[in-house]
Amino acid sequence: MDPITSAALTGLMMVAADAAKETTTKLASIAWGKIKQKLGWTSDVPAAEIKARATPALAENPELAKDIERIANDYRTQVLATHGGTASRDYYDNRGASFNIQGGAKFGGS
């Protein structure tokens, strides 16, 4: 499987899993709706069949795979923004990063 198809399938499966949760967010539902529309699916697909049904479509159409990957990446970005960058799947190591603090902000003591 080529890298674009693999990335698209990985993103698709992540969005599908989030959209299927009982506590699904509006973001997941919207992203999953966009993915289903791109794939031409007019009804829900059983979770056990999603990967098998999506793989051939993505492998045959690189542009479709890129579109699906973009939708999944946009979804991840929105989730991170909504959760203040602390989504449970992601860990950001900011050690060594430099930050520009404006306005004389003070942290900690006096």
N, C-alpha and C positions, 0 to 999 in steps of 0.2 A: 504494500500500500504506500502510495507516495505521501510525502510529509504534509501537503495541504489537505488531502483527504483525511489523513490521520488526525490532524489538528481540528478539522471541522467536525469529525465524528466525536472526538473527545469533548469538544465544546457542546455539541448537540446533546450528548448523553448527560452532561452536567446540568444543562438547562432543563432537560426532560425530568431528571431526578428531582431537581428543586421544584419544578412545576407540579410534580405529583405528590409532594408532601402535603400533609393535612394542613400545615400552617404556611402554605405557599404565599409568597408575596405577589403583589400586583406586578412587580418588575419581572418575576419569573413567568407569570401567566402571559404577559405581553410578549416577552422574548420567545416563549414556546409557541405562541400563536403565529409570530412572524416566521419561525422556522417551519412550522407545519405548512404555512401558506407557500413558502419558497419550494417545499418538497411536493406541493400539490395535494397534500393530505386534507381532505374535507371533514374527516371525523377523527376521533381519538384512536390511537394505535395502542394495543396492549404493550405494556412496558417490556415484556419478554421479546417482542417482535421489533422494537424500534431499531436496534442496531442492524439486524438482518435486513430490514426494509430500506434503511437509509444508506448503508454501505455501497450498494451498486449504483444508486443514483449519484452519490458524491464522487465515486470513482470514475464514472462516465462523463461527468460534467465539472471540470475544474473551476469554472466561474461560479457555479452553484456552491461548490465547496468553499470558495473564498467568501461568498455572501454569508453562508452559514457561520463560518469562522468569525466574520465581522460582527454578526448579531450576538454570538456568544461572548466575544471580547467586549462589546458594548455593554452587555448585561453584567459581566464581571466588574467593569468600571463603575457602573451605576450602583452595584451592591457595595463596592468599597466606599464610594462616596456617601452612600446612605448610612453605612455603619462606621463612618469616621476612619476608614482604612484599617479596620480590625476584623474583617470577615474571617470566619473560623478556618477557611481553607488556606489563608495566606498569612505569611509572617514577613514583616519587613524589618530588616536589621538596619537601623539608622546610625549605628556606631560609625564614627568617622565622617558623618555627613555634616555639612556646614549649613547653618540656617541664618537668614537675615532677619533679625528682630528689630522692628522699627518702633519708634516712639518711646524709647527708654524703658521698655518693659522690664520688670524685675520678677524674678522667680525665687521662691523660698523666703528666707529670713527678711530682715529689715532693709 
